[in-house]
């Protein structure tokens, strides 16, 4: 049985702000610059795709299949 974790966040938290926060956390944790660049590039593509498909930027309004 796979445990399901539900993201608890207030309405209005944007996907963009979560991506920025993640990248900053990775930089602060002294990850390899290439690793951070790799994460950042992939997340940039995720944001691009979400915008292209008209997905909400509010993370509480996204559903699992949109992220997959």
N, C-alpha and C positions, 0 to 999 in steps of 0.2 A: 504494500500500500504506500503510495506516494503522498507525503505530507504537502498540503496546500498552504501557501502563505499569502495572506491578503495584505495588500499594500494599504496602510492607513496613512492618509495624508489629507490635509484640509483642501477643500475645493479651491481652485485657482492656482494650485501649484502647477507650473508648466513643465512640459517635457524638456524644453530648452534649459530651464533653471536647474533641473535635476542633472542634465548632462554637464552643465558648467560646474556644478558642485562636485560631481564625480571626478571630472578631469582635475579640478583643483585638489581634491583629496589625494588623487594618485600622485600629483606633483609634490604635495607636502610629505607624503609617505616615501618620497625619494625613490620612486620607480624609475626604471630606465627611461631616458627620453624617447627612445624608439618605441617602447611599450606604450607609453602615454600617447605618443603620436598615432600609433596603431588604433588604440581605443578611440581617440578623438576622431580619426578618419571614419571609422565604422559608425560611430554615433552621429557624425555629421550626415552620413548617408541615410541613417534611420530617420533623422529629422527631415531631410529632403523628401524621402519617400512618404512620410506621414503628411507633409504639407501637400505634396502632389496628389495624394489620394483623398485629401480633404478631412483627415482625421483631426479630432480636437487636440489642441495643445494642452488642455487641462488633463492631467494624468488620471484623474478620477473618472473621466468620461471615456477613456480608452478601454477596449476589451482585449482579452488575451489573444484572439486570432489576429488582431491588428498588429500587435507587437511581434508575433511569430512570423 
